[in-house]
């Protein structure tokens, strides 16, 4: 599976962005998926996750109520809608399988989100 993230941009605090992740391969549609982010000098962290059918989602406390994860399996695409962005949301955002380690797909190039105060 090859992953391509897009949609990142420079926005002011309080703004919104929509991220997309497209993938090749049928494995994308049968796995739980997640968005991760990595800020400068910090480790990559899971931000939001969604089950294979989209029926259940998970968010870290820092983004609850502001971010929404969704997926369109027919289009092999994962989304992250981000509202009320804060400077601390500044990071490179990646998509991948929802797991704690041992990712088998490799990582895409990510998409940069920068939130100015």
Steps between C-alpha positions, in 0.01 A plus 500: 500500500628843407369795698470860378391772740382844389312807614745654743547876498585808703193627687426739782392378840129425496506397137413169337666251269401177329767235460477206263692177472472286191640151469560229250412141584195324636653457845418864568128426519518210746720659764434741778673824403638797683642847465827571674698819540858588578595843623861624492715331763211278609409140442226405258164463675167350403236771467186318383402151391207333325389140460494328162130563449510848645262422782732585787748780547759600757660837573772610733376746759687791342286488185165373627216719384718672240614223262287247312638190332310328221564266209365413158598139431360516148760766423780362722510833678532606863407850616570724795288809542661743742317791657606769745866434432755599762872576470572175684340311211797599285662180374546271204193278474515141379250221445559131552362187660365558848752318715762568762800367311611275217338688214524288188415757235780745554432872533402760246658841474242657731335838465611810691247683716616831642276705727602857573393683815 
